[in-house]
Amino acid sequence: MRKFRILSLIFVALFACLNFASCSKPVTAHVFLTVIESKQNADGTEKETLIAGPMWADIKGTEANPPTVLQATREILEANGIKFTYDETTESITSIKNKKESKAKGVVTGWIFELNGVEPDTRAKDTEIFDDDGIVYYLKSWANEEVDGSGGEDNGVETGNENEVETEEEGD
């Protein structure tokens, strides 16, 4: 009889936890996304080119599982028919509109994001968003002496761990 009571108490506690988690209040973040390519000129100045945006969307989540930069970026790109590649292994976006991350001799190109003009110390999948936040994803290149560009590097080629999201693109 005692085992049955203990088992019943464990079941009630588990059910209460699950019920509490599923009853978390819904939240919606009205945010915008802009995608930019940033290239460094030979004279050291940077040139920025608009790739897409600004695009607005309402991103849904809950208090227990709030919306994130990565979630918003993926949803907004998909909703606007913009082709992108997502790497499930690194949980990051690796290309937008066929502009890919790459490693070449002495140069690294990667997708970086800013939230409200600041580059957070957290990853896009871990960075929460709130109403009226602005997300800017930009493809940036920088010199890296450690990259030799020989074999073993991605060199901008998509790998089997990435999922390309195919959507219709207007104007391209």
N, C-alpha and C positions, 0 to 999 in steps of 0.2 A: 504494500500500500504506500509506503514511504517513497519508493522509486516512482510510483505513478504521480504523486504530488510534486515531486521535484521535476519530473519531466513536464508536467502541466505548467508549472511556474516558468520553466525555460521557454516553453512554447508561447505563453502569454507575453513574456518579455520580448521574445523575438518578433512576435506579431506587432507589439506596440512600437518597436523600433522601426520596422518596415512601414507601418502605417504612418508614423511621424515623418519619415523621410519622403514618402510619396505625397504627403499633404503640404509640402513646402510651397509657399506662396509663389505664384508665377511673377516673373519680372520681364520687362521688355526694355531694351536699350535702343534708342533711335540714334544711329551712328552713320558716319560717312566714310567712304574708302576712296583713296586716290592712289594710282599706281604710276610710279615715275622711274625713269632710267637715268642714272647719274654717271657721267663719264668724266674722267680726268683728262684734260687737254695737256699737250706737251709742255705748255708754259706753266702748268701747275694749277690752273683754274679749273673749276668744275662746270660742266654743261649738263643741265637737266632737261629731259624730254618727257612730256606727258604721254603715258601709254594708255591709261584709261581713267575715267572719272572726272570730277567727283561723282560718286554714286551713293545715294541714301538708301537705308533699309532699317526695318525694325527687326531686331534680333531677339529671339525669345530664349528664356532660361528660367531657372527657379532660384529662390534664395539659397537653397542648398547646392545648386549646380548653376552658378551664374554664367551668362554668355561670356565668351572669350574673344580675343583678337583673331585667333585662328578660325574659330567657328564663324565669326562675322565675315572674315575675308573669303572663306570658302562659299558661304551662302550668297554673298553679294556677287562674287564672280560668276557663280552658277546662274543666279537670277538674271544676270545681264548678258548671258551667253558668251562669256569670255573663257577661252580655253586656258587651263592651268594644269600643272602636274603636282601631285601631292605624294611625298615619300612617307609610307607608313612606318618605316624603320626609324627615321629621325623625327617623324611627326612634324614635318615642315613642308612648306611650299617650295618647290625647286624650279618651277618655270611658270611664267605668265605670258600669254600671247607669244609663245615660242621663244621667249627670252629666258635663257637657262643659266643656272649657276655653272661655273666652270673653274678649272685650275689649269693655267698655262704657265710656261716658263716665267717665273717671277711675278705672276699676276693672279690674283684670286678674284672671282666675281661671285657675289652672293646676294640673296634677297634678305634685306634688313627691314625692320618696321619701326615706325615711331608712333606713339600714342600721344596725341595732343602736343606735338612738337618735341617730345622727349623720347629718347631711345631707352626703353626700360631694361633693367638687369635680368628680367625674366623672359622666358620663351613665350611665343605667341599663344601656345596651347594653355599656358598658365596665367596669362595676363587678362584679368577681368575688365570688362567694358561697362560703361554706364551711359545714361542718356546724354546725347549731344557730344559724345566723344568723336574725335577725328583720328582715323587710322591712315597712315601713309606707308605703303610698301614701296621700297625702291631697290632697284638693282644697282649695286655699287661695286666698283672695281677698286682694288688697292694692291699696292706692291707688297710682295711677300718673298723675301729672299730664300725661305725654306722650301718653296715650291719649285721643283726642277722641271716639271712638265713632261717627264719621261715616264712611260708605262705606269700602271697601277693607279693612276689618277682618273677621275671621272671625265675630265676634259669636256664637260658639257653634254655628255652622252647620257641619255636616260637609261636607268638600270631596271632590272626586273622587279625591284622592290617598290617601284613607283606606280601609282595609279593615275593615268591621264584622264582627265575629265573632258569628254568631248561635248562641246556645245556649239550651237550656231553662232557665228560671229557676223555682226552687221558691219559693212564698210571695209572689210578686209578681204 
